[in-house]
Amino acid sequence: MKEELKRIREYLMTGVSYMIPIVVIGGVLIAFSIALSGVQAGKGAVVTNPVLKSMMDIGTASFSMMVPVLAGFIAFGIADRPGLAPGLVGGVLANQLKAGFLGGIIAGFIAGYVARWIKSWRVPKNLRPIMPIFVIPLLSALIVGFLMIYILGNPISSAMTAMTNWLKSMSTGNAVILAMIMGAMIAFDMGGPVNKVAFLFAAAMIGEGVYTIMGPVAVAICIPPLGMGVATLLAPTSTLKQKRKQGMVHLQWG
């Protein structure tokens, strides 16, 4: 049981690791386009410059790929290449059904395990060459697609909608508590599974229109390297030369 849970975590981390560059592209481009556009009274951030608007559109397009990439590479981690396409299909359906990142995760695991199950079938020798490029992706995509459309999509979408509405309606006090929890998770294992769960949640909420979570997460990400860099500056003689170099690198990263 423990080994299986470890493998499930590895599959999830595979999806997250491939998703992170997508989040970075979308987040940076959207942030720059808004920051350079300024704020209009009563309207908030309004992007009117054509170049900045194009930048924002590129960032938005990047974010639209977040859930499919997450689902696709979770399935890839489970079943290798035959699982990738069905996972991507499941992720796109999760987007269309407004099932969000939770739907993407579930679709990715279903696609991966179904593809791996079909890979285990004993088939005639003349069918084996087309199994990984035709039969496995096709059948897996059909199964995960039907499950998402007819069974899982609406319940997951309802759960995501409820969670999103709850986060949007949080009072200031609760938001502070949430920020403290997310920050603690980010710094807990320095890039490990707990850190990635917090980052995934914050990134996914951007896609749902909740922007207040990523701010505390982004700040928390900077604190450990900044702390190491500042410590190196304040006490340069108390560390080895190699560690001093690392401390300065961490300061730049922070």
Secondary structure as UniProt FT lines:
FT   HELIX           2..37
FT   STRAND          39..40
FT   TURN            41..43
FT   STRAND          44..45
FT   HELIX           50..64
FT   HELIX           66..79
FT   HELIX           81..96
FT   TURN            97..98
FT   HELIX           100..119
FT   HELIX           125..130
FT   HELIX           131..135
FT   HELIX           136..147
FT   HELIX           148..152
FT   HELIX           153..168
FT   HELIX           172..188
FT   TURN            189..190
FT   HELIX           193..207
FT   TURN            208..209
FT   TURN            212..213
FT   HELIX           214..234
FT   HELIX           236..238
FT   HELIX           241..253
//
